[in-house]
């Protein structure tokens, strides 16, 4: 019986854990890259890594979170019922999809991002779920981007694949508020849009 697109509930919760824990996610994606074309070896390596994370033998999960994930997976049927091939393949497919999608998905390349560019956060981030969905890039590092959130003004650090450009436009915040945009939209049009929305 399928559960949210996965073989069963335990497989779904394990995949959810992998997608939401950054260190574990990076490790599983690296495994899927190393064993591309060999699903049995990838599944075995993913199983070993995830089991180690849940047992605490590798330090890919914080202890409090490890306990919560253990409880969820145990209630769903335990690790014995997890389809490891499905998890390894889904991460491999996500990696291939992201590498081919460019800026159209939530995978931005370092060259596309520079200070002042407007971005949207990935729906899988905690900030997005708290309502802070948009921001402005303040700094671009080698592997991560720093974003000042519109909702809170807080600067957060995210990997490149957790942000995407908004409409491909180069939006820049004006000193007095509002946005400069590369799109042609007059001030009168903006006022009309705000009136209709409010």
VEXTORRO-873120 format. One record per residue: x, y, z of N, C-alpha, C in turn. Coordinates in steps of 0.001 Angstrom, whole numbers, plus 500000, padded with zeros to 6 digits. Layout:
REM VEXTORRO-873120
(rec (X, Y, Z), (X, Y, Z), (X, Y, Z))
...
END
This chain:
REM VEXTORRO-873120
(rec (500847, 498816, 500000), (500000, 500000, 500000), (500892, 501248, 500000))
(rec (500645, 502173, 499103), (501467, 503383, 498979), (501087, 504408, 500041))
(rec (502089, 505178, 500461), (501863, 506212, 501463), (502580, 507474, 501000))
(rec (501825, 508489, 500605), (502389, 509758, 500127), (503449, 509558, 499044))
(rec (503224, 508628, 498156), (504156, 508402, 497056), (505272, 507437, 497386))
(rec (505350, 506928, 498604), (506381, 505970, 499004), (505737, 504611, 499268))
(rec (506558, 503590, 499359), (506075, 502231, 499563), (505218, 502106, 500817))
(rec (505682, 502682, 501918), (504951, 502593, 503183), (505278, 503804, 504050))
(rec (504676, 503851, 505210), (504815, 505000, 506106), (506244, 505143, 506644))
(rec (506883, 504027, 506953), (508253, 504079, 507474), (509217, 504646, 506431))
(rec (509033, 504256, 505170), (509877, 504792, 504094), (509640, 506284, 503925))
(rec (508387, 506704, 504022), (508056, 508126, 503912), (508730, 508933, 505023))
(rec (508613, 508485, 506284), (509215, 509230, 507393), (510732, 509239, 507312))
(rec (511326, 508152, 506824), (512786, 508122, 506667), (513220, 509115, 505590))
(rec (512501, 509138, 504469), (512811, 510096, 503398), (512601, 511527, 503881))
(rec (511564, 511752, 504678), (511297, 513073, 505239), (512434, 513518, 506151))
(rec (512936, 512594, 506972), (514058, 512901, 507851), (515295, 513266, 507026))
(rec (515579, 512487, 505989), (516750, 512762, 505146), (516626, 514143, 504508))
(rec (515446, 514493, 504034), (515244, 515777, 503367), (515322, 516959, 504322))
(rec (515038, 516754, 505603), (514978, 517868, 506548), (516203, 518037, 507431))
(rec (517092, 517073, 507445), (518320, 517173, 508247), (519489, 517398, 507306))
(rec (520027, 518606, 507307), (520992, 519040, 506292), (522223, 518141, 506180))
(rec (522861, 517797, 507305), (524079, 516981, 507250), (523778, 515602, 506672))
(rec (522672, 515022, 507090), (522272, 513710, 506585), (521904, 513795, 505098))
(rec (521199, 514849, 504731), (520804, 515077, 503333), (522041, 515158, 502431))
(rec (523036, 515935, 502851), (524260, 516071, 502053), (524974, 514732, 501898))
(rec (525031, 513965, 502995), (525714, 512670, 502948), (524979, 511686, 502030))
(rec (523656, 511632, 502117), (522881, 510701, 501287), (522966, 511099, 499811))
(rec (522971, 512387, 499524), (523129, 512820, 498122), (524505, 512446, 497585))
(rec (525531, 512561, 498441), (526883, 512158, 498023), (526927, 510654, 497742))
(rec (526244, 509877, 498575), (526181, 508426, 498355), (525492, 508122, 497028))
(rec (524380, 508806, 496759), (523660, 508544, 495502), (524521, 508918, 494297))
(rec (525378, 509922, 494453), (526291, 510309, 493369), (527386, 509248, 493197))
(rec (527942, 508760, 494330), (529018, 507766, 494280), (528559, 506456, 493652))
(rec (527335, 506035, 493964), (526840, 504734, 493525), (525804, 504848, 492414))
(rec (525912, 505885, 491595), (524948, 506060, 490505), (525033, 504869, 489558))
(rec (523877, 504285, 489238), (523846, 503122, 488365), (523920, 501798, 489101))
(rec (524122, 501824, 490418), (524166, 500600, 491211), (523217, 500761, 492399))
(rec (521915, 500550, 492199), (520937, 500816, 493251), (521124, 499976, 494506))
(rec (521602, 498732, 494366), (521784, 497878, 495543), (522886, 498427, 496449))
(rec (524009, 498851, 495854), (525104, 499419, 496652), (524692, 500743, 497276))
(rec (523953, 501569, 496513), (523477, 502846, 497047), (522527, 502616, 498216))
(rec (521622, 501662, 498066), (520658, 501372, 499136), (521362, 500888, 500395))
(rec (522374, 500035, 500229), (523118, 499523, 501378), (523862, 500651, 502100))
(rec (524514, 501530, 501329), (525250, 502648, 501935), (524304, 503638, 502614))
(rec (523160, 503911, 501982), (522171, 504821, 502588), (521637, 504216, 503874))
(rec (521327, 502923, 503853), (520838, 502240, 505060), (521850, 502344, 506194))
(rec (523109, 502089, 505878), (524170, 502164, 506896), (524280, 503582, 507470))
(rec (524233, 504578, 506609), (524362, 505971, 507050), (523177, 506407, 507902))
(rec (521962, 506109, 507443), (520759, 506531, 508172), (520648, 505796, 509502))
(rec (520947, 504499, 509510), (520913, 503730, 510753), (521932, 504282, 511747))
(rec (523115, 504612, 511257), (524136, 505209, 512119), (523696, 506543, 512684))
(rec (523005, 507332, 511864), (522508, 508629, 512337), (521468, 508447, 513435))
(rec (520577, 507479, 513266), (519526, 507245, 514260), (520070, 506591, 515532))
(rec (521159, 505803, 515411), (521767, 505177, 516592), (522750, 506101, 517290))
(rec (523167, 507156, 516626), (524127, 508092, 517210), (525571, 507710, 516978))
(rec (525849, 506699, 516126), (527237, 506306, 515873), (527941, 507295, 514942))
(rec (527202, 507926, 514042), (527780, 509057, 513307), (527037, 510304, 513797))
(rec (527624, 511434, 513665), (527038, 512635, 514265), (526281, 513473, 513247))
(rec (525410, 512832, 512509), (524643, 513535, 511493), (523334, 514090, 512033))
(rec (522939, 513683, 513231), (521707, 514185, 513843), (521986, 514682, 515250))
(rec (521355, 515785, 515615), (521433, 516316, 516979), (520642, 515358, 517886))
(rec (521109, 515077, 519119), (520435, 514090, 519976), (518926, 514288, 520135))
(rec (518442, 515493, 520361), (517006, 515712, 520538), (516218, 515370, 519288))
(rec (516749, 515745, 518149), (516072, 515433, 516886), (516139, 513944, 516586))
(rec (517281, 513331, 516932), (517443, 511898, 516704), (516342, 511124, 517432))
(rec (516069, 511520, 518665), (515037, 510850, 519449), (513654, 511024, 518802))
(rec (513357, 512227, 518329), (512053, 512487, 517690), (511902, 511666, 516414))
(rec (512941, 511641, 515571), (512860, 510859, 514328), (512735, 509374, 514634))
(rec (513490, 508889, 515636), (513392, 507477, 516034), (511967, 507116, 516414))
(rec (511324, 507995, 517181), (509945, 507753, 517612), (509008, 507689, 516409))
(rec (509118, 508661, 515498), (508254, 508683, 514310), (508423, 507433, 513458))
(rec (509669, 507055, 513205), (509929, 505909, 512331), (509503, 504610, 513024))
(rec (509752, 504501, 514333), (509341, 503308, 515067), (507816, 503151, 515037))
(rec (507088, 504260, 515221), (505623, 504202, 515187), (505104, 503858, 513793))
(rec (505876, 504198, 512755), (505454, 503930, 511382), (505759, 502501, 510938))
(rec (506490, 501750, 511745), (506787, 500362, 511374), (508240, 499985, 511547))
(rec (509085, 500932, 511871), (510490, 500639, 512120), (511342, 500609, 510865))
(rec (512665, 500594, 511084), (513610, 500619, 509972), (513579, 499337, 509150))
(rec (513105, 498248, 509735), (513049, 496983, 509008), (512113, 497020, 507813))
(rec (511128, 497890, 507856), (510166, 497942, 506745), (510476, 499043, 505732))
(rec (511600, 499740, 505892), (511960, 500834, 504986), (512476, 500277, 503663))
(rec (512030, 500852, 502564), (512507, 500495, 501230), (513716, 501389, 500921))
(rec (514923, 500882, 501182), (516146, 501687, 501058), (516465, 502020, 499610))
(rec (516133, 501125, 498694), (516370, 501399, 497272), (515563, 502610, 496836))
(rec (514329, 502685, 497316), (513465, 503811, 496962), (514026, 505134, 497479))
(rec (514562, 505137, 498700), (515136, 506362, 499260), (516376, 506773, 498485))
(rec (517267, 505817, 498191), (518478, 506132, 497426), (518128, 506656, 496032))
(rec (517147, 506027, 495394), (516751, 506473, 494053), (516087, 507838, 494080))
(rec (515260, 508102, 495097), (514578, 509403, 495151), (515583, 510531, 495352))
(rec (516624, 510300, 496164), (517653, 511331, 496348), (518477, 511514, 495082))
(rec (518758, 510417, 494380), (519484, 510521, 493114), (518682, 511275, 492072))
(rec (517375, 511006, 492007), (516505, 511715, 491064), (516431, 513198, 491407))
(rec (516340, 513528, 492708), (516291, 514933, 493122), (517577, 515651, 492744))
(rec (518711, 514974, 492910), (519994, 515584, 492567), (520077, 515833, 491069))
(rec (519665, 514847, 490268), (519704, 515023, 488809), (518725, 516095, 488348))
(rec (517530, 516112, 488947), (516522, 517110, 488577), (517026, 518514, 488903))
(rec (517625, 518687, 490090), (518131, 520001, 490477), (519283, 520448, 489602))
(rec (520155, 519514, 489237), (521303, 519924, 488436), (520899, 520300, 487015))
(rec (519759, 519780, 486538), (519338, 520124, 485182), (518351, 521289, 485144))
(rec (517799, 521671, 486313), (516741, 522685, 486290), (517259, 524112, 486310))
(rec (518468, 524324, 486774), (519001, 525684, 486837), (518157, 526566, 487724))
(rec (517875, 527794, 487299), (517154, 528753, 488136), (515658, 528529, 488140))
(rec (515152, 527606, 487326), (513705, 527418, 487267), (513169, 526718, 488506))
(rec (514004, 525918, 489196), (513579, 525256, 490421), (514237, 525918, 491605))
(rec (514232, 525239, 492739), (514913, 525782, 493907), (516360, 525323, 493899))
(rec (517061, 525662, 492863), (518476, 525327, 492786), (519150, 526483, 492076))
(rec (519778, 527338, 492810), (520431, 528491, 492212), (521930, 528244, 492167))
(rec (522556, 528701, 491124), (523994, 528589, 490996), (524644, 529828, 491600))
(rec (525891, 529679, 492023), (526598, 530788, 492653), (526678, 531998, 491733))
(rec (526881, 531786, 490433), (527022, 532890, 489491), (525769, 533727, 489334))
(rec (524592, 533138, 489598), (523333, 533859, 489451), (523074, 534775, 490641))
(rec (523656, 534451, 491765), (523379, 535188, 493000), (524465, 536215, 493263))
(rec (524036, 537411, 493624), (524964, 538456, 494025), (524221, 539385, 494971))
(rec (524928, 540183, 495770), (524251, 541059, 496734), (523224, 541958, 496057))
(rec (522044, 542046, 496675), (520976, 542876, 496162), (519902, 542118, 495409))
(rec (520176, 540871, 495008), (519212, 540068, 494260), (518114, 539573, 495205))
(rec (516867, 539586, 494722), (515731, 539105, 495509), (515556, 537610, 495312))
(rec (515317, 536887, 496406), (515163, 535443, 496332), (513967, 534974, 497156))
(rec (513505, 533784, 496829), (512482, 533108, 497621), (513148, 531902, 498260))
(rec (512814, 531620, 499527), (513366, 530469, 500215), (512645, 529192, 499773))
(rec (513312, 528079, 499928), (512732, 526780, 499606), (511637, 526457, 500624))
(rec (510508, 525886, 500185), (509423, 525554, 501116), (509821, 524561, 502202))
(rec (510926, 523863, 502030), (511378, 522913, 503040), (512158, 523540, 504178))
(rec (512404, 524837, 504125), (513152, 525476, 505204), (512217, 525891, 506333))
(rec (512770, 525905, 507545), (511978, 526320, 508711), (511498, 527757, 508565))
(rec (512345, 528631, 508004), (511974, 530046, 507864), (510759, 530201, 506955))
(rec (510714, 529451, 505858), (509597, 529536, 504921), (508311, 529126, 505632))
(rec (508391, 528062, 506437), (507205, 527577, 507146), (506733, 528558, 508226))
(rec (507637, 529407, 508688), (507275, 530431, 509680), (506770, 531713, 509028))
(rec (506710, 531739, 507708), (506163, 532890, 507006), (507194, 533830, 506415))
(rec (508484, 533588, 506677), (509541, 534431, 506114), (509988, 533795, 504805))
(rec (509304, 534128, 503721), (509521, 533413, 502467), (510431, 534136, 501482))
(rec (510588, 535443, 501649), (511358, 536214, 500679), (512448, 537004, 501383))
(rec (513477, 537327, 500618), (514554, 538120, 501175), (515470, 538648, 500098))
(rec (516531, 539287, 500557), (517507, 539899, 499655), (518883, 539349, 499990))
(rec (519632, 538961, 498981), (520979, 538430, 499183), (521888, 539548, 499682))
(rec (522608, 539277, 500779), (523553, 540261, 501299), (524993, 539867, 501015))
(rec (525239, 538561, 500899), (526605, 538094, 500692), (526555, 536708, 500063))
(rec (527513, 536410, 499192), (527588, 535096, 498565), (528943, 534485, 498885))
(rec (528925, 533333, 499551), (530155, 532635, 499900), (530482, 531558, 498877))
(rec (531431, 530680, 499230), (531808, 529603, 498312), (530706, 528563, 498175))
(rec (530050, 528228, 499297), (529035, 527172, 499257), (527676, 527629, 499773))
(rec (527601, 528832, 500319), (526349, 529289, 500927), (526071, 530746, 500566))
(rec (524805, 531115, 500736), (524376, 532483, 500465), (523764, 533065, 501737))
(rec (524011, 534345, 501994), (523454, 535035, 503158), (522275, 535877, 502675))
(rec (521125, 535717, 503340), (519890, 536373, 502909), (519290, 537154, 504070))
(rec (518966, 538448, 503829), (518239, 539253, 504816), (516754, 539062, 504545))
(rec (516041, 538487, 505526), (514628, 538173, 505358), (513781, 539437, 505435))
(rec (512776, 539524, 504552), (511876, 540677, 504559), (511033, 540719, 505829))
(rec (510570, 539575, 506282), (509627, 539520, 507401), (510259, 539925, 508728))
(rec (511516, 539547, 508949), (512136, 539778, 510254), (513357, 540685, 510216))
(rec (513969, 540828, 509060), (515199, 541603, 508969), (516427, 540804, 509374))
(rec (516233, 539557, 509764), (517324, 538679, 510180), (518120, 538221, 508968))
(rec (519436, 538115, 509115), (520276, 537572, 508057), (520515, 536101, 508372))
(rec (520159, 535228, 507437), (520361, 533793, 507609), (521296, 533280, 506525))
(rec (521890, 532120, 506766), (522812, 531510, 505822), (522208, 530207, 505317))
(rec (522173, 530053, 503997), (521569, 528870, 503383), (522448, 528353, 502253))
(rec (522361, 527044, 501946), (523031, 526532, 500753), (522348, 527076, 499496))
(rec (523044, 527050, 498378), (522505, 527606, 497138), (521200, 526946, 496709))
(rec (521053, 525633, 496977), (519851, 524946, 496496), (518627, 525219, 497360))
(rec (518738, 526073, 498373), (517597, 526411, 499226), (517023, 527789, 498928))
(rec (517480, 528419, 497834), (516917, 529704, 497410), (516734, 529685, 495898))
(rec (515825, 530531, 495411), (515712, 530710, 493963), (515422, 532174, 493681))
(rec (515856, 532609, 492518), (515611, 533977, 492096), (514122, 534199, 491897))
(rec (513646, 535382, 492193), (512235, 535708, 491997), (512055, 536230, 490588))
(rec (511281, 535524, 489771), (510953, 535908, 488398), (512177, 536183, 487545))
(rec (513343, 535789, 487997), (514545, 536073, 487234), (514868, 537555, 487183))
(rec (514078, 538392, 487865), (514305, 539830, 487856), (515363, 540233, 488862))
(rec (516040, 541312, 488590), (517068, 541793, 489492), (516452, 542868, 490377))
(rec (515860, 542448, 491478), (515188, 543384, 492377), (516189, 543939, 493379))
(rec (516128, 545235, 493614), (517007, 545856, 494609), (516171, 546776, 495489))
(rec (516434, 546730, 496775), (515683, 547550, 497718), (516136, 549001, 497608))
(rec (515163, 549931, 497586), (515473, 551354, 497547), (515733, 551858, 498956))
(rec (516523, 552909, 499130), (516801, 553426, 500467), (515542, 553830, 501231))
(rec (514536, 554381, 500563), (513328, 554826, 501254), (512256, 553759, 501348))
(rec (512560, 552526, 500974), (511559, 551467, 500961), (511115, 551187, 499544))
(rec (510398, 550118, 499346), (509972, 549739, 498005), (511100, 549053, 497264))
(rec (510856, 548717, 496031), (511837, 547962, 495263), (512090, 548608, 493912))
(rec (513358, 548570, 493484), (513684, 548862, 492094), (513570, 547531, 491384))
(rec (513081, 547512, 490187), (512944, 546247, 489486), (513364, 546406, 488038))
(rec (513877, 545309, 487488), (514216, 545338, 486074), (512964, 545198, 485213))
(rec (511840, 544805, 485835), (510588, 544715, 485097), (509982, 546115, 484963))
(rec (509269, 546349, 483873), (508658, 547655, 483654), (507331, 547711, 484370))
(rec (507320, 548415, 485475), (506091, 548583, 486234), (506135, 549965, 486857))
(rec (505198, 550784, 486517), (505234, 552163, 486981), (504733, 552265, 488415))
(rec (505016, 553393, 489032), (504567, 553642, 490408), (503040, 553640, 490487))
(rec (502368, 554185, 489479), (500898, 554201, 489468), (500345, 552775, 489420))
(rec (500972, 551907, 488635), (500529, 550510, 488565), (500699, 549831, 489910))
(rec (501815, 550134, 490581), (502057, 549555, 491902), (500988, 549998, 492890))
(rec (500629, 551298, 492859), (499619, 551812, 493786), (498267, 551133, 493551))
(rec (497904, 550980, 492266), (496641, 550309, 491944), (496650, 548860, 492458))
(rec (497768, 548179, 492306), (497863, 546788, 492768), (497710, 546722, 494277))
(rec (498322, 547674, 495010), (498203, 547682, 496479), (496767, 547961, 496893))
(rec (496082, 548886, 496177), (494686, 549189, 496519), (493797, 547969, 496323))
(rec (494020, 547259, 495201), (493207, 546063, 494947), (493466, 544991, 496002))
(rec (494714, 544861, 496429), (495069, 543828, 497412), (494574, 544193, 498806))
(rec (494500, 545489, 499118), (494194, 545892, 500492), (492786, 546226, 500706))
END
